Amino acid sequence: MPYEKLEITTPAPVLSWANHSLGPEETKMAKNVASLPFVFKHIALMPDVHLGKGALVGSVIATKEAIIPAAVGVDIGCGMSAIKTSFTAKQLEGKLKKIRLDIEAAIPTGFNENKDVEKSVSNWQHWEDFKDLHRGVQDLQSKAMKQMGSLGGGNHFIEVCLDTENQVWLMLHSGSRNIGNKLAQCHIHTARELAKMAGNKLPDPDLAHFVAGTPEFQAYWHDLQWSQNYARVNRDVMMARFKHIVEKHLAGGKATKPLLQVNCHHNYAEREVHFDRISRGVQAPKFIYGGKPQANLFAVMFRSDFECTF
């Protein structure tokens, strides 16, 4: 997919794969981020780019020795999970309503949580690290445990999908629930307070950042990785229930082997090496593109010669 270099004057160029013009506020937000001194190489805008908190949602920002909590987002680890099944469209006929009712009974939505904590959740090894998370969430472990395996609200969804060959896919969109949101808010507040104390003149207060090597950076990075792991397992727990329900109706309860599985974040940060430099960008060999219910979704696999965003 071709990209264009936006005709704006910034220290770092802005490359857009959006295939549409940005509005005035979106352009201003892109310029603000591209003006930060620690941005590495360029800013990349994806096809779904739109206004966010400090930075554009759908933008890829590689940074050197710094990280912007608000740019990562408040739903840390939000992402997509998908399974390509061996079932076909014909097998769904007359069964979708029952499948939907079973999904609604098995997977809480909105602010709701599970009544009980299932064994796979309580056995998650990272609960032992909860005591090391930000002090502002220390009363939330019980809620976090009960929300693992729940969808949330907003644009999060669960769908039975068909591909171009009428093969059935199971797909869901969710993140780190309340615990990820609270951790993000705690660290965003810290970053803004530090910027205020240092007298940093930022183009947007939500571009407050942590500098590598500081205690605040290390604390955020720890909680970020924990939340991203939580989000991934949250999707795994829901997908296991979802798959079991579909197998109940289409295969008499017999377990089936997925033809393809994907579980990937789109609100996240990682340490990566690009152009022989450590940065915090986004790159994945296999991912699901899409974030809205009842919209076209794409399972993407990069070729080895594909020119990536970084």
C-alpha positions in Angstrom: 0.0 0.0 0.0 1.6 3.4 -1.0 2.1 6.2 1.4 2.5 9.9 1.1 4.7 12.4 2.9 2.4 15.1 4.4 3.3 18.6 3.3 3.9 20.0 6.8 7.1 21.4 8.2 8.2 19.4 11.2 11.6 18.1 12.5 10.4 14.5 11.8 8.4 13.8 8.6 4.9 12.4 8.8 4.2 9.5 6.4 0.5 8.7 5.8 -1.0 5.4 4.7 -4.4 6.8 5.4 -5.4 7.5 1.8 -7.4 10.5 2.9 -6.8 14.1 3.9 -6.4 15.0 7.6 -8.7 17.5 9.2 -7.2 20.7 10.8 -7.2 19.2 14.3 -5.7 15.9 13.1 -3.0 17.8 11.2 -2.2 19.9 14.3 -1.9 16.7 16.4 0.4 15.1 13.9 2.6 18.2 13.8 2.7 18.3 17.7 4.0 14.8 17.9 6.4 15.1 15.0 8.0 18.2 16.7 9.1 16.2 19.8 12.9 15.9 20.0 12.9 12.2 20.8 10.8 11.0 17.8 12.8 8.5 15.7 12.9 8.8 11.9 9.2 9.7 11.2 5.6 9.4 12.3 3.5 6.8 10.5 -0.3 7.2 10.1 -2.4 4.1 9.5 -5.7 4.0 7.4 -7.9 4.3 10.5 -6.1 7.4 11.9 -8.3 9.8 13.9 -8.2 12.2 16.9 -6.9 10.8 20.1 -5.4 11.9 23.5 -2.3 14.0 22.6 -1.5 11.8 19.7 -3.6 10.5 16.8 -5.2 7.1 17.3 -3.9 4.9 14.5 -0.4 6.5 14.5 2.9 4.6 14.9 5.5 6.6 16.9 9.0 5.3 17.4 10.9 7.2 20.1 14.4 7.3 21.4 15.0 7.1 25.2 11.5 8.3 26.0 7.9 7.1 26.1 4.5 9.0 26.0 1.9 7.2 28.2 -1.1 9.1 26.6 0.1 8.1 23.1 0.1 4.4 24.1 -3.5 5.0 25.3 -5.7 4.3 28.3 -6.8 0.9 27.1 -3.3 -0.6 27.3 -3.0 -3.7 25.2 -6.3 -3.3 23.4 -6.2 -5.5 20.4 -7.7 -8.3 18.3 -8.0 -12.0 18.6 -9.2 -14.2 15.7 -9.5 -17.9 14.9 -10.0 -19.3 11.4 -12.1 -22.4 12.0 -12.8 -25.5 9.8 -16.5 -24.6 9.7 -18.3 -23.1 6.7 -21.1 -20.6 6.3 -23.7 -23.4 5.5 -23.2 -24.9 9.0 -24.3 -21.6 10.6 -27.7 -21.7 9.1 -30.4 -21.4 11.7 -27.9 -21.5 14.6 -26.7 -17.9 14.9 -29.4 -16.8 17.4 -28.6 -19.6 19.8 -24.8 -19.0 19.4 -25.4 -15.3 20.3 -27.5 -16.0 23.3 -24.8 -18.4 24.7 -22.0 -15.9 24.0 -24.0 -13.2 25.9 -24.5 -15.6 28.8 -20.8 -16.6 28.9 -18.9 -13.3 28.3 -19.7 -10.2 30.4 -19.9 -6.9 28.6 -19.8 -3.2 29.5 -18.8 -2.6 33.2 -19.8 -6.1 34.1 -17.5 -8.9 35.4 -17.6 -12.6 35.9 -19.3 -13.9 39.0 -16.6 -16.4 39.7 -12.9 -16.5 38.8 -12.2 -19.6 36.6 -9.2 -21.8 37.2 -7.3 -20.6 34.1 -7.5 -17.0 35.3 -6.5 -17.7 39.0 -3.6 -19.7 37.7 -2.2 -16.8 35.7 1.4 -16.4 36.9 1.5 -12.6 36.8 -1.0 -12.2 39.7 2.0 -12.5 42.0 3.4 -9.3 40.5 0.2 -7.3 41.3 1.8 -6.0 44.5 4.5 -4.3 42.4 2.0 -2.3 40.3 1.3 1.4 40.9 0.0 2.1 44.4 -3.1 3.7 42.9 -4.5 0.2 41.9 -3.7 -1.9 44.9 -7.3 -2.2 45.8 -8.3 -3.5 42.4 -6.9 -7.1 42.2 -10.2 -8.8 43.0 -11.9 -6.7 40.3 -9.1 -7.4 37.8 -9.4 -11.1 38.4 -13.2 -11.1 37.9 -12.9 -8.9 34.7 -10.4 -11.2 33.0 -12.5 -12.9 30.5 -14.9 -10.0 29.9 -15.3 -7.8 26.8 -15.9 -4.2 28.0 -17.8 -1.6 26.1 -17.2 1.1 23.5 -16.1 -0.3 20.1 -15.2 -3.7 21.6 -17.0 -6.6 20.0 -17.4 -10.3 19.4 -18.3 -11.5 16.0 -18.8 -14.7 13.9 -17.3 -13.7 10.6 -17.1 -15.2 7.1 -14.0 -14.8 4.8 -14.1 -14.6 1.0 -14.2 -18.4 0.8 -17.2 -18.6 3.2 -14.9 -20.0 6.0 -16.1 -19.2 9.5 -13.8 -17.0 11.7 -14.3 -16.1 15.3 -13.1 -12.6 16.2 -13.1 -10.3 19.1 -11.8 -6.9 20.1 -10.9 -6.0 23.7 -8.1 -4.9 26.0 -7.0 -4.7 29.6 -10.3 -3.6 31.0 -10.5 -1.4 34.1 -7.1 -2.3 35.5 -5.3 -1.2 32.4 -7.3 2.0 32.2 -6.5 2.9 35.9 -2.8 2.1 35.5 -2.7 4.3 32.4 -4.4 7.2 34.1 -2.1 7.0 37.1 1.0 7.2 34.9 -0.4 9.9 32.6 -1.0 12.0 35.7 2.5 11.4 36.9 4.0 12.4 33.5 1.9 15.6 33.4 2.9 16.6 36.9 6.6 16.0 36.1 6.3 18.1 33.0 4.7 20.9 35.0 7.4 20.8 37.7 10.2 20.8 35.1 8.6 23.7 33.3 8.5 21.8 30.0 6.7 23.7 27.3 4.8 21.0 25.4 2.5 21.6 22.4 -0.1 19.5 24.3 -0.1 18.5 28.0 -0.9 15.0 27.0 2.5 14.7 25.3 4.1 14.6 28.7 6.6 11.8 28.7 9.0 9.7 30.8 12.8 9.7 30.1 14.6 6.3 29.9 16.7 5.6 33.0 14.4 7.4 35.4 12.3 5.6 38.2 9.1 6.9 36.6 10.0 5.4 33.2 10.8 2.1 34.8 7.6 2.1 36.8 5.5 2.8 33.8 7.3 0.3 31.6 6.7 -2.4 34.2 3.0 -1.7 34.5 2.7 -1.4 30.7 4.1 -4.8 30.1 1.9 -6.3 32.9 -1.2 -4.7 31.4 -0.3 -5.9 27.9 0.1 -9.4 29.2 -3.3 -9.1 31.0 -5.0 -7.9 27.8 -3.6 -10.8 25.7 -4.7 -13.4 28.3 -8.1 -11.6 28.6 -8.7 -12.2 24.9 -7.5 -15.8 25.2 -10.0 -16.6 28.0 -12.9 -15.1 26.0 -11.8 -16.8 22.8 -11.7 -20.2 24.6 -15.3 -19.7 25.7 -16.3 -18.4 22.3 -14.8 -21.4 20.5 -16.4 -23.8 22.9 -19.8 -22.3 22.3 -19.5 -22.5 18.5 -18.2 -26.1 18.7 -21.2 -26.9 20.8 -23.6 -25.8 18.1 -21.6 -26.8 15.0 -19.7 -29.9 16.1 -21.8 -31.4 18.9 -19.3 -30.2 21.4 -16.3 -31.9 19.8 -13.1 -29.8 20.1 -11.7 -28.7 16.8 -8.2 -27.4 15.8 -8.0 -23.8 14.5 -6.6 -23.4 11.0 -5.1 -20.1 12.0 -4.8 -18.1 15.2 -4.0 -14.5 15.8 -3.8 -12.5 19.1 -2.3 -9.0 18.7 -2.3 -5.6 20.4 -2.8 -2.3 18.6 -2.5 -0.1 21.7 1.0 -1.0 22.9 4.6 -0.2 23.1 7.7 -2.5 22.8 11.4 -2.1 22.6 12.4 -2.8 19.0 15.5 -2.2 16.9 15.1 -0.3 13.6 18.0 1.1 11.5 20.3 -0.4 14.2 18.8 1.8 16.9 16.5 0.8 19.8 13.1 2.4 19.5 9.6 1.9 20.6 7.6 1.3 17.4 5.1 -1.2 16.1 5.8 -4.0 13.8 4.0 -7.4 13.6 4.4 -10.2 11.0 0.7 -11.2 11.4 -2.2 -9.1 12.6 -5.8 -8.3 12.3 -6.7 -4.9 10.9 -10.1 -3.6 12.0 -11.7 -2.2 15.2 -15.4 -1.7 14.6 -18.2 -4.2 14.7 -19.9 -5.2 11.4 -17.1 -3.6 9.4 -14.6 -5.3 7.0 -11.8 -6.9 8.8 -8.5 -8.0 7.4 -6.1 -10.8 8.5 -2.7 -9.6 7.2 0.6 -11.4 6.9 3.6 -9.4 5.7 5.9 -10.6 3.0 9.6 -10.8 3.9 10.3 -8.1 1.4 7.5 -5.8 2.6 8.5 -2.2 3.3 7.2 -1.7 6.9 6.4 1.6 8.7 9.9 1.4 10.4 
